[in-house]
């Protein structure tokens, strides 16, 4: 399956070719020349790396106290 990049001003005339049998995405240049090949694993990993994950909420109901505050024994 070949999909032209019609809406991209920078890449107008180029195309993305998907090969579902081999799970490969191939960018093609303006003349149909092969630019490179990307595995579907690489594309998914790239997208996942730039995804912003939601921040985890604090599990504690009370704020943390510093460790030095726990040492209440005094040397005599």
C-alpha positions in Angstrom: 0.0 0.0 0.0 1.4 3.4 -1.0 0.3 6.6 0.6 1.4 10.0 -0.9 2.3 12.8 1.5 0.0 15.4 -0.1 -0.7 17.6 3.0 3.0 17.9 4.1 4.6 21.0 2.5 8.1 19.8 3.2 7.6 16.4 1.8 5.1 16.9 -0.9 5.5 14.4 -3.7 7.1 11.8 -1.5 5.2 8.7 -0.4 5.1 6.1 2.4 4.9 2.5 1.3 3.6 0.0 3.8 4.5 -3.7 3.5 2.2 -5.6 6.0 3.7 -9.0 5.1 7.2 -7.9 6.3 6.0 -5.1 8.7 8.2 -2.5 7.0 7.5 1.1 6.2 9.5 2.5 3.2 9.7 6.2 2.5 9.9 6.9 -1.2 11.4 10.1 -2.8 9.7 12.3 -5.4 10.8 10.0 -8.3 9.8 6.9 -6.4 13.4 6.4 -5.3 13.9 4.4 -2.1 14.9 6.7 0.8 15.1 4.0 3.5 13.3 1.4 5.4 11.8 1.3 8.9 10.5 -1.7 10.7 7.2 -1.3 12.4 9.0 -2.1 15.8 11.3 0.9 15.2 8.4 3.2 14.4 6.3 2.2 17.4 9.3 2.5 19.7 10.1 5.9 18.4 6.5 7.1 19.0 6.5 5.6 22.5 9.8 7.3 23.3 8.3 10.8 22.6 5.0 10.2 24.3 4.3 12.2 27.4 3.2 9.9 30.2 0.9 11.2 32.8 2.6 12.1 36.1 2.0 9.6 38.9 0.1 11.1 41.8 1.8 11.0 45.2 0.8 7.8 47.0 1.4 9.3 50.5 -1.3 11.2 52.3 1.2 13.0 54.5 4.3 14.8 53.2 7.7 13.1 53.6 9.8 14.1 56.5 13.6 14.3 56.3 15.7 11.4 57.8 17.5 13.7 60.2 14.2 14.5 61.9 13.9 10.8 62.8 17.1 10.8 64.8 15.8 12.2 68.1 18.3 10.5 70.4 20.9 12.8 72.0 24.3 11.7 73.1 25.1 12.6 76.7 
